[in-house]
Amino acid sequence: MKKNTPSDLVKTPENGIGAPDQGQGVQERNALEWGTRGTAGVSFAAALSLRDVDVSIGGHKILDKINLELVPGEIVCLLGESGSGKSTVLRVAAGIQEISAGQVLVNGAIVSKPGYAAPPHKRGVGLMFQDFALFPHLSLLDNVCFGLNRIERKEAIKQGRNALARVGLLDRQNDFPHMLSGGQQQRLALARSFAPRPGILMLDEPFSSLDARLRENVRAQTLAILRETSATTIIVTHDPEEAMVLGDRIALLREGKVAQIDTASQIYRYPSDIKIARFFSPLTEINTVVNDGHASTPLGEVATPDFKDGDKVKIAIRPVGALSLSKGNKGVRARIISKREALGFDIFEIGVHNIEAPISIRAPSDRGLAPGKDIFVTLKSEHVLVFDRN
């Protein structure tokens, strides 16, 4: 069987110039055009396990007893601040970072242990790097076919073209990466990662370089492709909303450890500690003490069934859902300090007697509410979080 080299696959102009570059308006329009859904090709999804994995570099511990279990076809988002270990987990799972302790298994077979790491192609992993890592001297088709050198040339070209068609770039197959917009380069990198139909896909901050106008569309289309391939997927992100949209589960990392792993709904509604709650949204925090099964606040009482009388607790109120606004004489009197309009809803800062810091609230847009006006707020205690201050 003949192995392909990139130059075998597509004849490219010797001067490195393909089709004329498109105008900016055409590029922006094409950035929203994707191929037919359901045509990405199905992978044989693999199970992935990280068991008590440590990584130390230069005497500094990067990962500390990480445990992750991904079932075939699952999408897990690694979420956390910079330096929390997200990208290191991805590199360990992919086989490009050795571990100091523990094991990594794919379908029950050990692929990493101290002193040994099987390379990505031997564990069936497709990678999409944050900077895309495209080959500038290769055409789009050559880029996609680069990881297909273990199959016959004819089949490699067919598979590569199918991947380009799925991301809407087949008509640009002879062009070069520098001729693409940022959104199109992202799509090319995605096509290259799923073209070999790997059992596991790894995406490192795949949307961080896209502007907000494109991000939502590209994110939705990428999720559709991931579902089509059925590949087990790890996505690294620092954006909580992105993790909630994309992940079947979210693993929140903090200082090299898994602080909490659960579905988006569970981790948002029942965060393990207040630091996790703060990561998902800003909070208004009120210190108080439990008395007779309730915690009293200037906004009203909150039931505290998981605490005993005398416990010191912190009441945490999110901008969405926990407070309702009313112009009528119902609830606790408050004053609007500031107001910002944002795409169909308003962001208020309100002042309440005996609460030192302004409270942030997001509510449906209402032109009748303006800074300086008095309103009334009602606490929805079922949407309030309660944490032990100790």
C-alpha positions in Angstrom: 0.0 0.0 0.0 1.4 3.4 -1.0 1.5 6.1 1.7 0.5 9.5 0.6 2.7 12.6 1.0 1.1 16.0 0.9 2.5 16.8 -2.5 0.9 13.6 -4.0 -2.6 14.8 -3.2 -3.2 18.0 -5.1 -1.2 19.9 -7.6 -0.6 23.4 -6.3 0.9 26.4 -8.1 4.7 26.6 -7.7 4.5 30.2 -6.6 2.1 29.3 -3.7 -0.7 31.3 -5.1 -4.1 29.7 -5.8 -7.4 31.3 -6.7 -7.6 35.0 -6.4 -8.3 36.2 -2.9 -12.0 37.0 -2.2 -13.1 40.4 -1.1 -13.9 40.9 2.5 -17.6 41.0 2.0 -17.6 37.7 0.2 -15.4 36.2 2.9 -17.8 37.3 5.6 -20.8 35.9 3.7 -19.0 32.6 3.1 -18.1 32.4 6.8 -21.7 31.5 7.5 -22.0 28.8 4.8 -21.5 25.2 5.8 -22.1 21.9 4.1 -25.0 19.5 4.5 -25.6 18.3 7.9 -25.2 14.5 8.5 -22.3 14.2 6.1 -19.3 14.4 8.4 -18.8 10.7 8.6 -19.2 8.5 11.7 -16.3 7.5 14.0 -16.0 4.5 16.2 -16.2 6.4 19.5 -13.8 5.4 22.2 -13.9 5.4 26.0 -11.3 7.6 27.7 -10.1 7.4 31.3 -7.7 9.5 33.3 -6.9 7.8 36.6 -5.1 9.6 39.4 -3.0 11.5 36.9 -0.2 13.9 38.1 1.9 16.1 35.9 4.9 18.0 37.3 7.0 20.3 35.2 10.2 21.8 36.5 9.3 20.8 40.1 5.9 22.5 39.8 2.7 20.3 40.0 0.4 21.2 37.1 -2.1 18.4 37.6 -2.9 16.8 40.9 -4.7 13.4 41.0 -7.0 14.2 38.0 -9.7 11.6 37.5 -11.9 11.7 34.4 -14.1 9.1 32.8 -15.6 9.7 29.4 -18.0 7.3 27.8 -18.0 6.7 24.1 -19.7 9.6 22.2 -19.7 12.0 25.2 -18.7 15.7 24.9 -17.0 17.0 28.0 -15.9 20.6 28.4 -12.9 21.4 30.5 -13.7 24.8 32.1 -11.5 26.9 34.3 -9.3 30.0 34.6 -5.9 30.4 32.9 -3.4 28.1 34.7 -6.0 25.7 36.1 -4.6 22.8 34.0 -7.2 22.6 31.2 -4.8 22.4 28.3 -2.5 20.1 30.2 -5.4 17.6 30.6 -6.0 17.8 26.9 -2.3 17.3 26.1 -2.2 14.3 28.5 -5.3 12.7 27.0 -3.9 13.3 23.4 -0.5 11.8 24.2 1.7 14.8 23.8 2.4 15.4 27.5 4.0 12.7 29.7 2.6 12.1 33.1 4.3 11.8 36.5 1.8 9.4 38.1 -1.4 7.6 37.2 -2.7 6.1 34.0 -4.5 7.1 30.8 -6.6 4.4 29.1 -8.4 4.3 25.8 -11.0 1.5 25.6 -9.4 0.0 28.7 -5.9 -0.2 27.2 -3.1 1.8 28.9 -1.8 4.5 26.6 0.0 6.7 29.1 1.9 5.9 32.3 5.0 7.3 33.9 7.8 7.1 31.3 5.5 6.1 28.4 3.0 7.9 26.2 1.6 6.4 23.0 1.4 9.1 20.3 -2.0 10.5 19.2 -2.4 8.4 16.1 -1.9 5.2 18.1 -4.7 6.1 20.4 -7.1 7.3 17.7 -7.1 11.0 18.6 -7.8 14.0 16.4 -6.5 17.4 17.5 -7.6 20.9 16.9 -5.2 23.5 18.4 -6.1 26.9 19.6 -3.9 28.6 16.9 -5.2 26.0 14.3 -1.6 24.9 13.4 -2.3 24.9 9.7 0.5 24.2 7.2 0.9 27.5 5.3 2.7 25.9 2.3 0.0 23.3 1.7 -3.4 23.7 0.0 -6.6 23.2 1.9 -7.0 19.7 0.7 -3.4 18.8 1.5 -3.9 20.2 5.0 -6.9 18.0 5.5 -5.3 14.9 3.9 -2.1 15.2 6.0 -3.5 12.8 8.6 -4.9 10.4 6.0 -1.5 8.9 4.9 -2.4 5.5 6.2 -5.1 4.9 3.6 -4.9 4.6 -0.2 -4.4 7.9 -2.1 -7.8 7.8 -3.9 -9.7 7.1 -0.6 -7.7 9.8 1.2 -8.6 12.5 -1.4 -12.3 11.4 -1.3 -12.4 11.6 2.5 -10.5 14.9 2.6 -13.0 16.4 0.0 -15.9 15.1 2.0 -14.6 16.9 5.1 -14.0 20.1 3.3 -17.5 19.9 1.8 -19.0 19.5 5.3 -17.4 22.7 6.5 -18.3 24.6 3.2 -14.8 24.9 1.8 -14.7 22.3 -1.0 -14.7 25.1 -3.6 -11.5 26.5 -2.0 -9.6 23.1 -1.9 -6.7 24.4 -4.0 -6.3 27.6 -2.0 -3.9 28.2 0.8 -4.6 28.9 4.5 -3.4 32.6 4.3 -6.2 33.2 1.7 -8.9 32.4 4.2 -10.6 34.5 6.8 -10.2 33.6 10.5 -13.6 31.8 10.6 -12.7 29.8 7.5 -9.3 28.8 9.0 -11.2 27.6 12.0 -13.4 25.5 9.8 -10.4 24.1 7.9 -8.7 23.1 11.2 -12.0 21.4 12.3 -12.2 19.5 9.0 -8.6 18.3 9.4 -9.3 17.0 12.9 -12.4 14.9 12.0 -11.4 13.8 8.5 -9.5 10.7 9.7 -12.7 9.8 11.7 -10.9 9.4 15.1 -12.5 7.8 18.1 -11.6 10.8 20.2 -11.5 14.5 19.3 -9.6 17.2 21.3 -10.4 20.8 20.7 -8.3 23.5 22.5 -10.2 26.8 22.8 -11.6 26.3 19.3 -13.6 29.6 19.1 -11.4 32.0 21.0 -10.1 33.8 17.9 -13.5 34.4 16.4 -15.4 37.6 16.9 -18.7 37.5 18.7 -20.7 37.9 15.4 -19.4 34.6 14.1 -18.9 32.7 17.3 -22.5 31.6 17.9 -22.9 30.3 14.3 -19.6 28.5 14.2 -20.2 27.0 17.6 -23.6 25.6 16.6 -22.2 24.1 13.4 -19.3 22.6 15.2 -21.5 21.0 17.7 -23.6 19.5 14.9 -20.5 18.0 13.3 -19.4 16.5 16.7 -22.8 14.9 17.1 -22.6 13.5 13.5 -19.2 12.0 14.0 -20.2 10.5 17.4 -16.5 10.9 18.5 -15.8 11.2 22.2 -14.8 14.8 22.6 -12.9 17.0 25.0 -13.3 20.8 24.5 -11.1 23.2 26.4 -12.7 26.6 27.1 -12.6 29.4 29.7 -16.2 30.6 28.7 -18.9 29.2 31.1 -21.7 29.9 28.6 -19.8 28.0 25.8 -19.3 25.1 28.1 -23.0 25.0 29.0 -24.0 25.1 25.3 -21.5 22.4 24.1 -20.9 19.9 26.9 -22.9 16.9 27.9 -20.9 17.4 31.1 -18.6 20.1 32.4 -15.4 19.5 34.4 -14.4 22.6 36.3 -10.7 22.7 37.0 -9.1 24.7 39.8 -5.4 24.6 40.6 -4.8 21.3 38.8 -7.7 19.5 40.4 -11.3 18.7 39.3 -13.3 21.0 41.6 -16.7 19.6 40.2 -17.9 17.6 37.3 -21.5 17.3 36.3 -24.1 18.3 33.7 -24.4 22.0 32.9 -27.8 22.2 34.7 -26.5 20.5 37.9 -23.3 22.4 38.2 -25.1 25.7 37.7 -27.9 25.0 40.1 -25.9 23.1 42.7 -22.3 24.4 42.7 -20.1 22.6 45.2 -18.7 25.9 46.6 -19.1 29.6 46.2 -15.9 29.9 44.0 -17.7 27.7 41.4 -20.8 29.8 41.7 -18.8 33.0 41.1 -17.2 31.4 38.0 -20.5 31.1 36.3 -21.9 34.5 37.1 -21.4 37.6 39.3 -23.0 37.3 42.7 -24.5 39.6 45.3 -23.3 38.1 48.6 -24.9 38.6 52.0 -23.5 37.2 55.2 -26.1 36.1 57.8 -26.9 33.5 60.4 -29.5 30.6 60.3 -32.3 30.9 62.8 -35.3 28.6 63.0 -34.5 27.0 59.6 -34.2 30.3 57.7 -31.6 32.9 56.9 -32.8 36.5 57.2 -31.6 39.1 54.6 -32.7 42.7 53.8 -34.5 41.2 50.8 -36.4 38.6 52.7 -36.0 35.2 54.3 -34.3 32.2 52.7 -35.0 28.6 53.7 -31.9 26.7 54.8 -32.9 23.0 55.2 -29.3 21.8 55.0 -28.0 24.0 57.9 -28.7 24.1 61.6 -29.6 27.1 63.7 -26.6 29.3 64.5 -24.7 28.3 61.4 -23.0 31.3 59.7 -23.9 31.3 56.0 -23.4 33.3 52.9 -26.5 34.0 50.7 -25.6 34.3 47.0 -27.9 36.0 44.5 -27.4 35.8 40.8 -28.4 38.6 38.4 -30.9 36.4 36.6 -33.8 34.6 38.2 -33.4 35.4 41.9 -35.0 38.8 42.0 -38.1 40.2 40.2 -38.7 43.9 39.7 -42.1 45.6 40.1 -43.3 49.2 39.9 -46.1 48.4 42.3 -46.0 48.4 46.1 -45.0 44.7 46.4 -41.7 43.5 47.8 -38.7 45.5 49.2 -38.2 49.1 48.2 -35.1 49.7 46.1 -33.7 52.5 43.9 -32.3 52.2 40.4 -28.7 53.4 40.5 -27.8 52.7 36.8 -29.2 51.0 33.8 -27.7 49.6 30.6 -29.6 48.3 27.6 -28.4 45.0 26.0 -30.2 43.3 23.2 -33.7 42.9 24.6 -32.9 43.1 28.3 -31.7 45.7 30.8 -28.8 45.4 33.2 -29.6 47.3 36.4 -27.7 48.2 39.5 -30.1 48.8 42.4 -29.6 50.0 45.9 -31.3 48.4 48.8 -31.3 49.6 52.4 -28.9 47.7 54.6 -27.0 46.1 51.7 -23.8 48.0 51.2 -22.9 47.1 47.5 -25.3 47.7 44.6 -27.2 44.6 43.4 -26.9 43.6 39.8 -30.1 42.4 38.0 -30.8 41.5 34.4 -34.5 41.9 33.5 -36.6 42.2 30.3 -36.3 45.6 28.7 -38.6 48.3 30.2 -38.3 51.9 29.1 -40.3 53.0 32.1 -37.5 52.1 34.4 -34.8 54.7 34.7 -31.9 55.6 37.0 -33.2 57.5 40.1 -36.6 55.8 40.1 -37.8 53.7 43.1 -39.0 50.2 42.4 -39.8 47.1 44.4 -37.9 43.8 44.3 -39.1 40.3 45.4 -36.7 37.6 46.3 -37.3 34.1 44.7 -35.7 32.0 47.4 -35.8 28.8 45.3 -33.2 30.4 43.0 -30.9 31.6 45.8 -27.7 29.8 46.7 -26.6 29.2 50.3 -23.1 28.4 51.4 -21.4 27.7 54.7 -19.1 30.6 55.6 -16.8 28.3 57.5 
